[in-house]
Amino acid sequence: MNINTDAIDEVALALLYLTLHDHNRAWKGFDWDVLNRLYERGLIGDPVNKTKSVIFTEEGLRESERLFKQHFVIADSTG
């Protein structure tokens, strides 16, 4: 089976936004390969540490919010 890891990484980054706390931290509850790819792309800090969360880079936080809205926010149709 061929897996689109770019799509997985995109949705994982969007879902990290759900656990956003302390302005730029998110709970690291995803597959280590996914977190490592996001780290290698410069979107989060190194996930290999003793904390239970990762730190978004500025770019990662912006992209996470954008992707979250793109995939999961329903536009208001009343306006």
N, C-alpha and C positions, 0 to 999 in steps of 0.2 A: 504494500500500500504506500503510495506517495503522499506525504503530509506536507501541507503548505505551512511551514514554520513561520513565515512572515505574517500570515493571517492569525496564527495562534498568538504570536508575540503582540500583534496589534490589539487583539481582544484582551489579552492578559494585562497590557498596559492600561487599557480603558477600565478594566475591572479593579486594578490597583487604586484607581481614583475613588472607588467606593469606600475604601478603608483609610482615606486620607485623614491625617491628624497632625497636630503640631505644625501646621502650615505646609510641610514638605515631606512628611513621612507616611509610609503605607505598610500595612502588615504583609509580611512575605509568606504567603500561603500558597505559592505556586511552585510548579516543577522547577528544580534547580537549573535545568538546561535553559528553560525560558528566561529565568532571572539572569543567568549568565549572558545570554544573548542581548538582553536589554542593557546590561552593564557594558558589554563590549560596544554597543551602539551609543554609549554615553548618555543614556536616559535615566539611569539610576546609579547610585553608588554601589560599591562592591557588596554583594549580598552575603559573602562569606565572612561572617562575624558572629559574635555571641548575641547580638540584639535580635529581637523578633520582628524588626521592621527594617525597611530599606529607605534610603533618602533619595528623593527625586532630584535630579539636576534641574536647573531652571528650564531648559528645553524639554526635559522629560515631564515636568509638571504641566507645562503648556500643552504638550502633545497628549498627555493622559486625559486632561480635561476635554480637549477637542475631540478625541476619539470616543470618550464616554458620551458626550453629547451627540456625536454622529451616530453611534450604534444604539443608544438606549434612551434618549430623550425624545418624547413625542411632541411635535410642534403643536402649539395652541391654535386650534382652528376657529376660535370664537371671534378673533379680532379682525 
